[in-house]
Amino acid sequence: MTASASASCFRATLISMPWALFNRPSLQLAALKAYVEQEMGAEITTAHPFLHIAAAIGIDVYRRISETSWAGEALFAPLVFPGQRDKARRLFGKSLREGGAGGKSPDYDELVATIAAACRNWVAHQDFSSCRLLGFTVCFGQLLSSLHLARLIREQGCSAPVVLGGSSCSGTVGRALLRHFPQIDYIVDGEGERPLLGLCAFLAGNTQGLPKAIVGRTTVPAVPCHQLENLDLLPIPDFRPYFIEIKTVFPEFPFIPVLSLEFSRGCWWNRCAFCNLNLQWQGYRHKSHQRMAAEVEALTRTHHCLDFFFTDNALPPGEADLFFRREGESGRDRRFFAEIRGIATQEQLEIYRSGGLNAIQVGIEALSNSLLRKMAKGLTVIDNIAIIRDSAAAGINLDGNLILEFPGSTAEEVAETIDNLDVLLPFRPLAKAVFFLGQGSPVCRAPRTFGISALAPEHRYRALLPPEVAQDIGVFIMDYRGGRRRQRQLWRPVADRIATWRAFHHNRKHPDQPALSYRDGGEFLIIRQERTDGPPLHHRLHGRSREIYLYCGRIRTRDQIQERFQPLSTSALDAFLGDLRRKRLLFQDGEQVLTLAIRHPA
């Protein structure tokens, strides 16, 4: 058989398991399918069994579980390790409660039985007779479900080798998986396109040896850099199989799919002390804004979708500016979600909003300057407050986390955090996120610097996996010793303050109106300020007071203010700023100030 003939008949199936969001097709599968078919001419089938499981247990239950990944893994634990059922059942209930899922928890054992039956039924309806490779994309929350289905397919008689890839398979974790699970033959450590193409070519007989980028049972565990240099050369992801599956599984189409996009790979900052999200990438690369715009337009035409989700750790600022400016001129009513760093200016945010970016995730993480330095965020508290305020002013919903119990936090840092939470009361609440030690993060690599010792696999993994497996795999979240009880005590008031903050916004009578806003009368301002314990207050600023307040709508220094509004004595400025600060109408950090009210004429 010639090389071209063997390639033309080579078939592989790529699979995405729960608990991927059911209304979002797998970008990994779509990208890999398009790339391998373009380069090799193979036939790559992609499958989303999570749709069938969502149909079996109900989309509301599926959504609830997918929002708490530990609960999802707990449902598959007894299907992989029957002896873990009791521990996994307890973890399931605890995870749903801690995740804030309201209502009565679904019955664990009934769900496990329903999921097991759905998996068996899915496998029974598949034809793997001509399949020569099975691939699973494994991100957080997808490990045990992938291991279970891979074993079921093997038991059905399919002899095709199985390869796992994704963020949960990188480094030593992937090699440990090979040691413990005979249903796995290969691991892709890192970016998938070139290794998967090489593996397909090897299995098709087009090449003599296994690609060096593939980790097998007998290969030396040294993975060279195999990344693509120019992301613009990638084909447009092929989501078509997902939409075909939807018509079969959900013929009445009860939801509108959201399509994932990838502007960049890696993180251009990549210094945060707690982060281990970029272990699979080497360096940072991004597409051009022209390519991104063409991709979005092609996906819109093909799938009639207007909702998109950028998977990037941080959008490339310059190219993002050009992309959203172009989107704003396109005449399309597309909506986007993206994660950005907290450096965007008012002007940039307005461009983003005009281009359809209506929701963002920003890594706020801390409201203490010394904590931000420990975390290596490269930003200050006033930077964080500015992007929170400016996003609200631009009409963009900002979600962000506040990390609690960061190792080595001091009482002074917690007190500073509480004070600054009061300043943020008018704005969309942050989510509390208790610190976790990510394997491979800077904190994990230098634990003693942060007062950490005695690392071990995170205790929740010990509920999912037998001890010897959990210890060897190591997984991506670690337990540790080092003042954890004191940190819980220190940060409890912050958790309480966040709960009060959320309750304030939940109970507001007019949530569409800013809780702190102003109207400009030309020679005066009227500021409206909602409170937790009474009717709104109104403040009026005249003349120069109005001018200074508007001037400080972006971060200014005291020297800049005095230079702009000469003659202005230091004592008069201090008195004015102090009054605004006490009333929570302005934030001051040393020499820098920022007004907080946003314009709302209506």
C-alpha positions as CSV (number, residue, x, y, z in Angstrom):
1,M,0.0,0.0,0.0
2,T,1.3,3.4,-0.9
3,A,1.7,6.2,1.7
4,S,-1.1,8.2,0.1
5,A,-3.4,5.2,0.1
6,S,-2.7,4.4,3.7
7,A,-3.3,7.9,4.7
8,S,-6.6,8.1,2.8
9,C,-8.0,5.2,4.7
10,F,-6.7,6.1,8.1
11,R,-9.5,6.8,10.6
12,A,-9.4,8.0,14.1
13,T,-12.0,9.0,16.7
14,L,-11.4,11.9,19.1
15,I,-13.7,12.1,22.2
16,S,-14.6,14.8,24.8
17,M,-16.2,13.5,28.0
18,P,-18.0,15.2,30.9
19,W,-17.8,17.6,32.5
20,A,-17.3,19.8,29.5
21,L,-20.1,22.4,29.2
22,F,-22.8,20.8,27.2
23,N,-23.7,23.9,25.2
24,R,-20.1,24.4,24.0
25,P,-18.5,22.0,21.5
26,S,-14.9,21.0,22.3
27,L,-12.5,23.4,20.7
28,Q,-9.7,20.9,21.2
29,L,-11.4,18.3,19.1
30,A,-12.5,20.7,16.4
31,A,-9.0,22.1,16.1
32,L,-7.3,18.7,16.0
33,K,-9.7,17.3,13.5
34,A,-9.3,20.2,11.1
35,Y,-5.5,20.2,11.4
36,V,-4.9,16.4,10.9
37,E,-7.4,16.2,8.0
38,Q,-5.7,19.2,6.3
39,E,-2.2,17.8,6.7
40,M,-2.8,14.1,6.2
41,G,-6.1,13.6,4.4
42,A,-7.2,11.2,7.2
43,E,-10.8,10.9,8.4
44,I,-11.1,12.2,11.9
45,T,-14.4,11.6,13.7
46,T,-15.1,13.7,16.8
47,A,-17.6,12.7,19.4
48,H,-19.1,14.5,22.4
49,P,-20.6,11.8,24.7
50,F,-21.2,14.5,27.3
51,L,-24.3,15.4,25.2
52,H,-25.7,11.9,25.7
53,I,-25.0,12.1,29.5
54,A,-26.6,15.5,29.7
55,A,-29.7,14.1,28.0
56,A,-29.8,11.1,30.4
57,I,-29.5,13.1,33.7
58,G,-31.2,16.3,32.5
59,I,-29.5,19.5,31.3
60,D,-30.2,21.3,34.6
61,V,-28.6,18.6,36.7
62,Y,-25.7,18.4,34.2
63,R,-25.1,22.2,34.3
64,R,-25.1,22.1,38.1
65,I,-22.6,19.3,38.3
66,S,-20.3,20.8,35.6
67,E,-19.9,24.0,37.6
68,T,-18.3,21.9,40.4
69,S,-15.7,19.7,38.8
70,W,-15.0,17.7,42.0
71,A,-18.6,16.6,42.0
72,G,-18.4,15.4,38.4
73,E,-15.2,13.4,39.0
74,A,-16.8,11.8,42.1
75,L,-19.6,10.4,39.9
76,F,-17.2,8.5,37.7
77,A,-14.9,7.4,40.6
78,P,-16.8,4.2,41.4
79,L,-17.0,3.3,37.8
80,V,-13.2,3.2,37.6
81,F,-12.5,2.2,41.2
82,P,-15.5,0.5,42.8
83,G,-13.9,0.6,46.2
84,Q,-14.0,4.4,46.2
85,R,-17.8,4.7,46.1
86,D,-18.4,5.7,49.8
87,K,-15.6,8.3,49.8
88,A,-16.7,9.6,46.4
89,R,-20.3,9.9,47.6
90,R,-19.3,12.1,50.5
91,L,-17.2,14.2,48.2
92,F,-20.0,14.6,45.8
93,G,-22.4,16.0,48.4
94,K,-19.8,18.3,50.0
95,S,-18.7,19.7,46.6
96,L,-22.2,20.6,45.6
97,R,-22.8,22.3,48.9
98,E,-19.6,24.2,48.8
99,G,-20.2,25.2,45.2
100,G,-23.2,27.1,46.2
101,A,-25.6,24.8,44.3
102,G,-29.1,25.5,45.6
103,G,-31.9,23.0,46.0
104,K,-31.8,19.4,47.0
105,S,-28.8,17.4,45.9
106,P,-29.6,14.7,43.3
107,D,-29.2,11.1,44.6
108,Y,-25.6,10.1,44.1
109,D,-26.1,6.3,43.5
110,E,-29.0,6.9,41.0
111,L,-26.8,9.4,39.1
112,V,-23.9,6.9,38.9
113,A,-26.2,4.2,37.6
114,T,-27.8,6.5,35.0
115,I,-24.4,7.7,33.8
116,A,-23.0,4.1,33.7
117,A,-26.0,3.1,31.6
118,A,-25.6,6.1,29.3
119,C,-22.0,5.3,28.7
120,R,-22.7,1.7,27.9
121,N,-25.5,2.7,25.6
122,W,-23.3,5.2,23.8
123,V,-20.5,2.6,23.2
124,A,-23.0,0.0,22.0
125,H,-24.2,2.4,19.2
126,Q,-20.6,3.1,18.0
127,D,-18.8,1.3,15.2
128,F,-15.1,1.3,15.9
129,S,-14.3,-1.5,13.4
130,S,-12.3,0.7,11.1
131,C,-11.0,3.0,13.8
132,R,-7.2,2.9,14.2
133,L,-6.8,5.4,17.0
134,L,-8.9,6.6,19.9
135,G,-8.1,10.0,21.4
136,F,-9.4,11.7,24.5
137,T,-8.9,15.3,25.4
138,V,-8.5,15.5,29.1
139,C,-8.8,18.8,31.0
140,F,-9.7,19.4,34.7
141,G,-12.8,17.3,35.5
142,Q,-12.5,14.9,32.6
143,L,-9.9,12.4,33.8
144,L,-12.0,9.6,35.4
145,S,-14.8,9.9,32.8
146,S,-12.2,9.4,30.0
147,L,-10.6,6.5,31.8
148,H,-14.0,4.8,32.2
149,L,-15.0,5.2,28.6
150,A,-11.7,4.1,27.3
151,R,-12.0,0.8,29.2
152,L,-15.6,0.3,28.1
153,I,-14.5,0.6,24.5
154,R,-11.7,-1.8,25.0
155,E,-14.1,-4.3,26.6
156,Q,-16.4,-3.9,23.5
157,G,-13.6,-5.4,21.4
158,C,-11.9,-2.3,19.9
159,S,-8.2,-2.9,19.7
160,A,-7.2,0.6,18.5
161,P,-4.6,2.2,20.6
162,V,-5.7,5.0,23.0
163,V,-4.0,8.4,23.4
164,L,-4.8,11.0,26.0
165,G,-3.8,14.6,25.7
166,G,-4.7,17.9,27.4
167,S,-3.8,20.1,30.4
168,S,-4.5,17.2,32.9
169,C,-2.0,14.9,31.2
170,S,1.2,17.1,31.1
171,G,4.5,16.3,32.8
172,T,4.8,13.5,35.3
173,V,1.0,13.1,35.5
174,G,0.8,11.7,32.0
175,R,3.5,9.2,32.5
176,A,2.0,8.0,35.8
177,L,-1.3,7.4,34.0
178,L,0.5,5.1,31.6
179,R,1.8,3.1,34.6
180,H,-1.6,2.6,36.2
181,F,-4.1,2.3,33.4
182,P,-3.6,-0.4,30.8
183,Q,-6.4,1.1,28.6
184,I,-4.0,4.0,27.7
185,D,-1.2,3.5,25.2
186,Y,0.1,7.0,24.5
187,I,0.2,10.5,26.1
188,V,0.6,13.8,24.3
189,D,2.5,16.1,26.6
190,G,1.8,19.7,25.5
191,E,0.4,21.1,22.3
192,G,-1.5,18.5,20.3
193,E,-1.5,19.2,16.6
194,R,2.0,18.0,15.5
195,P,2.2,15.0,17.9
196,L,-1.2,13.7,16.9
197,L,-0.4,14.1,13.3
198,G,2.8,12.3,13.8
199,L,1.1,9.5,15.7
200,C,-1.5,9.1,13.0
201,A,1.2,9.0,10.3
202,F,3.1,6.3,12.3
203,L,0.0,4.1,12.8
204,A,-0.9,4.6,9.1
205,G,2.6,3.2,8.2
206,N,3.7,6.5,6.7
207,T,6.7,6.9,9.1
208,Q,9.1,4.3,10.6
209,G,9.1,5.4,14.2
210,L,6.9,6.7,17.0
211,P,7.2,10.6,17.1
212,K,9.4,11.8,19.8
213,A,6.7,14.1,21.1
214,I,4.5,11.1,22.0
215,V,5.0,9.5,25.4
216,G,4.5,5.7,25.3
217,R,5.2,2.8,27.6
218,T,8.7,2.3,26.2
219,T,9.7,5.8,25.1
220,V,12.2,8.0,26.9
221,P,10.2,10.6,28.9
222,A,11.8,13.6,27.2
223,V,9.5,15.8,25.2
224,P,11.0,18.3,22.8
225,C,9.3,21.5,21.8
226,H,6.8,20.6,19.1
227,Q,4.7,23.7,19.0
228,L,3.5,25.5,15.9
229,E,5.2,28.8,15.3
230,N,2.5,30.6,13.3
231,L,-1.1,30.2,14.6
232,D,-2.5,32.0,11.6
233,L,-1.6,28.9,9.5
234,L,-4.0,26.7,11.5
235,P,-7.2,25.7,9.8
236,I,-10.5,27.0,11.1
237,P,-11.8,24.5,13.8
238,D,-14.4,22.1,12.5
239,F,-17.4,22.1,14.9
240,R,-19.8,20.4,12.4
241,P,-20.0,17.0,14.1
242,Y,-21.2,18.6,17.3
243,F,-24.1,20.2,15.6
244,I,-25.0,16.9,13.9
245,E,-24.9,15.2,17.4
246,I,-27.2,17.9,18.8
247,K,-29.9,17.2,16.2
248,T,-29.8,13.6,17.3
249,V,-29.6,14.0,21.0
250,F,-31.6,17.1,21.4
251,P,-33.9,17.2,18.4
252,E,-35.9,20.1,19.9
253,F,-32.6,22.1,20.4
254,P,-33.3,23.4,23.9
255,F,-30.2,25.7,24.0
256,I,-28.1,28.0,21.8
257,P,-24.5,26.8,21.5
258,V,-21.6,29.0,22.4
259,L,-18.5,28.5,20.2
260,S,-15.0,28.6,21.7
261,L,-12.3,30.7,20.1
262,E,-8.5,30.7,20.6
263,F,-6.8,34.0,20.0
264,S,-3.5,33.0,21.7
265,R,-1.8,30.1,23.5
266,G,0.1,30.6,26.7
267,C,0.1,33.7,28.8
268,W,2.1,36.8,27.9
269,W,2.5,37.7,31.6
270,N,3.1,34.2,32.9
271,R,4.5,35.3,36.3
272,C,1.7,34.8,38.8
273,A,3.0,32.9,41.8
274,F,-0.1,30.7,42.2
275,C,-0.7,29.8,38.5
276,N,-0.1,26.4,36.9
277,L,-2.3,26.9,33.9
278,N,0.5,27.2,31.3
279,L,2.5,24.1,31.9
280,Q,1.6,22.6,28.5
281,W,2.8,25.7,26.6
282,Q,6.3,27.0,25.9
283,G,6.2,30.7,25.3
284,Y,3.3,32.9,24.1
285,R,1.9,33.0,20.6
286,H,-1.2,34.7,19.1
287,K,-3.1,35.0,15.9
288,S,-3.4,38.2,14.0
289,H,-6.5,40.3,14.3
290,Q,-7.2,39.7,10.6
291,R,-7.1,35.9,11.0
292,M,-9.3,36.1,14.1
293,A,-11.9,38.2,12.4
294,A,-12.0,35.9,9.4
295,E,-12.4,32.9,11.7
296,V,-15.3,34.4,13.6
297,E,-17.1,35.4,10.4
298,A,-16.6,31.9,8.9
299,L,-18.0,30.2,12.1
300,T,-20.9,32.6,12.2
301,R,-21.9,31.8,8.6
302,T,-21.3,28.0,9.0
303,H,-23.1,27.5,12.3
304,H,-25.4,30.5,12.6
305,C,-24.0,31.3,16.0
306,L,-23.5,34.8,17.5
307,D,-22.1,33.9,20.9
308,F,-18.4,33.2,21.4
309,F,-16.1,32.4,24.3
310,F,-12.3,33.1,24.1
311,T,-10.4,30.3,25.9
312,D,-7.2,32.5,26.2
313,N,-5.5,33.0,29.5
314,A,-5.1,36.6,28.5
315,L,-6.0,38.2,25.1
316,P,-3.1,39.8,23.2
317,P,-3.8,43.5,24.0
318,G,-2.7,45.1,20.7
319,E,-4.3,42.6,18.4
320,A,-7.4,42.5,20.6
321,D,-7.8,46.3,20.2
322,L,-7.8,46.0,16.4
323,F,-10.1,42.9,16.4
324,F,-12.8,44.5,18.5
325,R,-12.6,47.8,16.6
326,R,-13.2,45.8,13.5
327,E,-16.0,43.9,15.1
328,G,-17.6,47.2,16.1
329,E,-17.6,48.2,12.4
330,S,-18.9,44.8,11.2
331,G,-22.6,45.3,11.7
332,R,-22.9,41.9,13.4
333,D,-24.6,41.5,16.8
334,R,-22.0,39.0,18.1
335,R,-21.3,38.7,21.8
336,F,-18.0,37.6,23.3
337,F,-16.5,36.5,26.6
338,A,-12.8,36.8,27.2
339,E,-10.2,36.9,30.0
340,I,-7.9,39.9,30.0
341,R,-5.3,41.4,32.3
342,G,-6.3,44.3,34.4
343,I,-4.3,46.9,32.4
344,A,-7.0,47.8,29.9
345,T,-7.7,51.6,29.7
346,Q,-11.1,53.2,29.6
347,E,-10.7,53.8,25.8
348,Q,-9.8,50.1,25.2
349,L,-12.7,48.9,27.2
350,E,-15.1,51.1,25.2
351,I,-13.7,49.7,22.0
352,Y,-14.1,46.1,23.3
353,R,-17.7,46.8,24.3
354,S,-18.5,48.3,21.0
355,G,-17.1,45.2,19.4
356,G,-19.4,42.9,21.4
357,L,-17.3,42.0,24.4
358,N,-20.0,42.1,27.1
359,A,-18.4,39.9,29.7
360,I,-14.8,39.5,31.0
361,Q,-12.8,37.6,33.6
362,V,-10.0,39.7,35.2
363,G,-7.5,38.2,37.6
364,I,-8.1,40.6,40.5
365,E,-6.9,38.1,43.1
366,A,-6.0,40.6,45.9
367,L,-6.9,44.0,47.3
368,S,-3.7,44.5,49.2
369,N,-0.6,45.9,47.5
370,S,1.8,43.7,49.4
371,L,-0.2,40.6,48.6
372,L,-0.3,41.6,45.0
373,R,3.5,41.8,45.1
374,K,3.8,38.4,46.7
375,M,1.6,37.0,44.0
376,A,3.7,38.7,41.3
377,K,0.6,40.1,39.7
378,G,2.4,43.2,38.4
379,L,-0.5,45.4,39.3
380,T,-1.6,47.5,42.3
381,V,-4.9,47.8,44.2
382,I,-5.7,51.1,42.4
383,D,-5.2,49.3,39.1
384,N,-7.7,46.6,40.1
385,I,-10.2,49.2,41.3
386,A,-9.8,51.2,38.1
387,I,-10.6,48.2,35.8
388,I,-13.6,47.2,37.9
389,R,-15.0,50.7,37.8
390,D,-14.1,51.3,34.1
391,S,-15.7,47.9,33.0
392,A,-18.9,48.9,34.8
393,A,-18.8,52.3,33.1
394,A,-18.3,50.6,29.7
395,G,-21.3,48.3,30.3
396,I,-19.1,45.2,30.6
397,N,-19.8,42.6,33.2
398,L,-16.6,41.8,35.1
399,D,-16.1,38.6,37.0
400,G,-13.1,38.2,39.2
401,N,-11.8,36.2,42.1
402,L,-10.4,37.3,45.4
403,I,-7.9,34.7,46.7
404,L,-8.4,33.9,50.4
405,E,-5.8,32.2,52.6
406,F,-2.8,32.9,50.4
407,P,0.2,31.4,52.3
408,G,1.9,33.9,54.5
409,S,-0.9,36.5,54.5
410,T,-0.7,38.9,57.4
411,A,-3.3,40.5,59.6
412,E,-2.4,43.9,58.1
413,E,-3.0,42.6,54.5
414,V,-6.4,41.2,55.5
415,A,-7.3,44.5,57.1
416,E,-6.4,46.3,54.0
417,T,-8.4,43.9,52.0
418,I,-11.5,44.5,54.1
419,D,-11.2,48.3,53.8
420,N,-10.9,48.1,50.1
421,L,-13.9,45.8,49.8
422,D,-16.0,48.6,51.3
423,V,-14.8,50.8,48.5
424,L,-16.0,48.3,45.9
425,L,-19.5,47.9,47.4
426,P,-21.2,49.7,44.4
427,F,-19.7,47.3,41.8
428,R,-20.3,43.7,40.7
429,P,-19.2,41.4,43.6
430,L,-16.0,39.4,43.3
431,A,-16.1,35.6,44.0
432,K,-14.1,34.2,46.9
433,A,-11.5,31.6,45.9
434,V,-9.7,29.8,48.6
435,F,-6.0,29.4,47.6
436,F,-5.1,26.0,46.2
437,L,-1.5,24.9,45.6
438,G,-1.2,24.0,41.9
439,Q,1.5,21.6,41.0
440,G,4.2,23.3,39.0
441,S,3.2,26.8,40.1
442,P,6.0,29.1,41.4
443,V,4.6,28.7,44.9
444,C,4.9,24.9,44.5
445,R,8.4,25.1,43.1
446,A,9.6,27.2,46.0
447,P,7.3,26.3,48.9
448,R,9.6,27.4,51.7
449,T,9.6,30.9,50.4
450,F,5.9,31.0,51.2
451,G,6.2,29.1,54.5
452,I,4.9,25.8,53.0
453,S,6.1,22.3,53.8
454,A,5.0,18.6,53.6
455,L,3.4,18.5,50.1
456,A,1.0,15.7,49.3
457,P,-1.8,15.0,46.8
458,E,-4.9,17.1,47.5
459,H,-7.2,15.3,49.9
460,R,-10.1,15.2,47.5
461,Y,-8.0,13.1,45.1
462,R,-7.7,10.6,47.9
463,A,-11.5,10.3,47.8
464,L,-11.4,9.6,44.1
465,L,-8.3,7.4,43.7
466,P,-6.8,4.5,45.7
467,P,-3.8,5.8,47.9
468,E,-1.1,4.2,45.8
469,V,-2.5,5.7,42.6
470,A,-3.1,9.2,44.1
471,Q,0.4,9.3,45.5
472,D,2.1,8.2,42.2
473,I,0.0,10.4,39.9
474,G,0.5,13.4,42.1
475,V,-2.2,15.3,40.1
476,F,-2.4,19.0,39.7
477,I,-3.5,20.2,43.1
478,M,-1.5,19.6,46.3
479,D,-2.1,19.6,50.0
480,Y,0.4,21.3,52.2
481,R,1.3,22.4,55.8
482,G,2.1,25.9,56.8
483,G,-0.2,28.0,58.9
484,R,-3.4,26.9,57.2
485,R,-5.5,27.1,60.4
486,R,-4.3,30.7,61.1
487,Q,-5.1,31.7,57.5
488,R,-8.6,30.4,57.7
489,Q,-9.2,32.4,60.9
490,L,-7.6,35.5,59.4
491,W,-9.7,35.4,56.2
492,R,-13.1,34.5,57.7
493,P,-14.1,38.2,58.0
494,V,-13.3,38.7,54.4
495,A,-15.6,35.8,53.4
496,D,-18.3,37.3,55.6
497,R,-17.8,40.7,53.9
498,I,-18.1,39.2,50.4
499,A,-21.3,37.5,51.5
500,T,-22.7,40.9,52.7
501,W,-21.6,42.4,49.4
502,R,-23.4,39.8,47.4
503,A,-26.5,40.2,49.5
504,F,-26.5,43.9,48.9
505,H,-26.6,43.5,45.1
506,H,-29.0,40.6,45.3
507,N,-31.5,42.8,47.2
508,R,-31.1,46.0,45.1
509,K,-34.4,47.2,43.7
510,H,-32.9,48.6,40.4
511,P,-29.9,46.4,39.6
512,D,-29.6,47.8,36.1
513,Q,-28.8,51.2,37.6
514,P,-25.3,51.8,38.9
515,A,-25.1,51.8,42.7
516,L,-22.8,54.8,42.6
517,S,-23.3,57.2,39.7
518,Y,-23.3,60.8,38.7
519,R,-25.1,63.2,36.4
520,D,-23.3,66.2,35.0
521,G,-25.0,69.6,35.0
522,G,-22.2,71.4,33.3
523,E,-21.3,73.6,36.3
524,F,-22.2,71.0,38.9
525,L,-22.4,67.2,39.5
526,I,-25.1,65.2,41.3
527,I,-23.7,62.0,42.7
528,R,-26.2,59.2,43.7
529,Q,-24.9,56.7,46.2
530,E,-26.8,53.6,47.3
531,R,-26.1,52.2,50.8
532,T,-26.6,48.9,52.7
533,D,-28.5,50.5,55.6
534,G,-30.6,53.3,54.3
535,P,-32.0,55.2,51.3
536,P,-29.5,56.5,48.6
537,L,-27.5,59.6,49.4
538,H,-27.1,62.5,47.0
539,H,-24.0,64.6,46.8
540,R,-23.6,67.9,44.8
541,L,-20.2,69.2,43.6
542,H,-19.9,72.7,42.2
543,G,-17.3,74.5,40.1
544,R,-13.7,73.4,40.7
545,S,-14.8,70.5,42.9
546,R,-16.7,69.2,39.9
547,E,-13.7,69.7,37.6
548,I,-11.3,67.9,40.0
549,Y,-13.8,65.0,40.4
550,L,-14.1,64.5,36.7
551,Y,-10.3,64.9,36.1
552,C,-9.7,62.1,38.6
553,G,-11.9,59.7,36.5
554,R,-8.7,58.0,35.7
555,I,-5.7,57.4,38.0
556,R,-4.0,60.7,38.9
557,T,-1.3,61.8,41.3
558,R,-1.7,64.6,43.8
559,D,1.0,66.5,42.0
560,Q,-0.9,66.2,38.7
561,I,-4.0,67.6,40.3
562,Q,-2.2,70.5,41.8
563,E,-0.4,71.3,38.6
564,R,-3.7,71.2,36.6
565,F,-5.7,73.3,39.1
566,Q,-3.3,76.0,40.2
567,P,-3.5,77.8,42.5
568,L,-4.6,74.9,44.8
569,S,-3.0,74.6,48.3
570,T,-1.9,71.3,49.6
571,S,-4.2,71.7,52.7
572,A,-7.2,72.5,50.5
573,L,-6.6,69.5,48.3
574,D,-6.0,67.2,51.2
575,A,-9.2,68.3,52.8
576,F,-11.2,67.8,49.6
577,L,-9.8,64.4,48.9
578,G,-10.1,63.3,52.5
579,D,-13.8,64.2,52.5
580,L,-14.5,62.3,49.3
581,R,-12.5,59.3,50.6
582,R,-14.4,59.1,53.8
583,K,-17.7,59.2,51.9
584,R,-16.4,56.3,49.6
585,L,-16.7,58.5,46.5
586,L,-13.0,58.3,45.8
587,F,-10.2,55.8,46.4
588,Q,-6.7,57.0,47.4
589,D,-3.6,54.9,47.6
590,G,-0.6,57.0,48.7
591,E,-0.2,59.8,46.1
592,Q,-2.6,58.2,43.6
593,V,-6.4,58.9,43.5
594,L,-9.3,57.7,41.5
595,T,-13.0,58.8,41.6
596,L,-15.5,56.0,41.8
597,A,-18.8,57.2,40.5
598,I,-19.7,56.4,36.9
599,R,-21.7,58.6,34.6
600,H,-25.4,57.5,34.3
601,P,-27.5,60.2,32.6
602,A,-30.7,58.2,32.6
